[in-house]
Amino acid sequence: QKSRHRGRNRGRRGVTIDAKIWTDDCRRKAAGMMGLTVEEATEEKVLKRAFRRLCLQYHPDITKEDDPGGVKFRALQEAYRVLSDQD
C-alpha cells in the first residue's frame, strides 16, 4: 500500500530551521516554573530532582481532569530542556 504523501517535499529548496536562542530571561522563567532559582537550576542533581517531582505531579496519565492536553507537562519538559542545556 503506497502512501499518498510520498515525495511531497521533493525538489523544495531553502529549508528553514527555527533556532531558539535562550536568553537569561528564558532561563529565569524556566527555573521559576520548576520552583528553582537560576543558581539552583545549574546544579544537575537539584534540577533533575525538581523535574522528576513535577513530572509525577503533571503527567497526563496521572492528571487527566486538570490538564487534558498535557500542556503543563510539555511546558515542563521544555523548561527542563532549556535548563539542562549546558551551552
GIBEL-V489112 format. One record per residue. N is the residue number from 1. RES is the residue in three letters. PHI is phi in whole degrees, -180 to 180 (* if undefined). PSI is psi in degrees with one decimal (none if undefined). D_LAST is the distance of its C-alpha to the last C-alpha in Angstrom with 2 decimals. Layout:
# GIBEL-V489112
N;RES;PHI;PSI;D_LAST
N;RES;PHI;PSI;D_LAST
This chain:
# GIBEL-V489112
1;GLN;*;124.5;45.22
2;LYS;-90;147.7;43.22
3;SER;-80;142.4;40.43
4;ARG;-71;-24.0;41.28
5;HIS;-99;14.5;37.84
6;ARG;-67;128.9;37.76
7;GLY;76;16.2;36.74
8;ARG;-64;-35.7;35.94
9;ASN;-99;9.5;32.96
10;ARG;-67;137.6;34.60
11;GLY;84;0.5;34.92
12;ARG;-85;137.3;32.40
13;ARG;-113;165.9;30.31
14;GLY;71;51.5;27.35
15;VAL;-69;127.8;25.11
16;THR;-101;131.0;22.69
17;ILE;-115;123.9;19.26
18;ASP;-82;117.8;17.89
19;ALA;-105;132.7;14.21
20;LYS;-99;128.7;12.88
21;ILE;-102;119.4;10.87
22;TRP;-90;117.8;9.83
23;THR;-91;173.0;11.39
24;ASP;-64;-32.8;12.09
25;ASP;-64;-40.3;15.30
26;CYS;-65;-40.9;13.95
27;ARG;-65;-37.5;12.01
28;ARG;-66;-42.1;15.34
29;LYS;-66;-41.1;17.39
30;ALA;-65;-41.4;15.58
31;ALA;-66;-39.6;16.03
32;GLY;-64;-34.7;19.57
33;MET;-63;-31.7;20.31
34;MET;-92;0.3;19.73
35;GLY;78;27.3;21.79
36;LEU;-123;161.0;19.21
37;THR;-87;167.7;18.13
38;VAL;-63;-36.9;14.56
39;GLU;-66;-41.0;15.16
40;GLU;-67;-33.8;16.57
41;ALA;-71;-16.2;13.79
42;THR;-78;-19.4;11.42
43;GLU;-84;122.1;14.09
44;GLU;-62;-42.8;13.87
45;LYS;-64;-43.6;17.67
46;VAL;-66;-43.1;18.31
47;LEU;-63;-46.0;15.91
48;LYS;-64;-40.1;17.45
49;ARG;-64;-43.8;20.90
50;ALA;-65;-40.6;20.66
51;PHE;-63;-46.1;19.45
52;ARG;-65;-39.1;22.32
53;ARG;-62;-44.6;24.80
54;LEU;-73;-29.8;24.12
55;CYS;-63;-40.9;24.17
56;LEU;-66;-30.2;27.64
57;GLN;-78;-39.1;28.65
58;TYR;-110;6.5;27.55
59;HIS;-61;134.3;27.87
60;PRO;-60;-29.8;30.17
61;ASP;-72;-24.4;32.56
62;ILE;-92;-43.1;33.19
63;THR;-112;72.6;33.42
64;LYS;-72;-35.6;35.21
65;GLU;-75;-41.0;37.23
66;ASP;-72;-40.1;34.65
67;ASP;-140;81.4;32.01
68;PRO;-63;-30.6;33.63
69;GLY;-90;-6.6;30.85
70;GLY;72;28.1;28.05
71;VAL;-64;-44.9;26.32
72;LYS;-64;-39.1;25.12
73;PHE;-66;-42.7;23.88
74;ARG;-66;-37.6;21.87
75;ALA;-65;-37.4;20.37
76;LEU;-65;-42.0;19.52
77;GLN;-63;-41.1;17.84
78;GLU;-65;-40.3;15.74
79;ALA;-63;-41.2;14.85
80;TYR;-65;-38.7;13.91
81;ARG;-64;-40.8;11.71
82;VAL;-64;-45.7;9.87
83;LEU;-76;-29.3;9.77
84;SER;-83;-10.9;9.11
85;ASP;-72;118.5;5.85
86;GLN;-99;48.6;3.81
87;ASP;-77;none;0.00
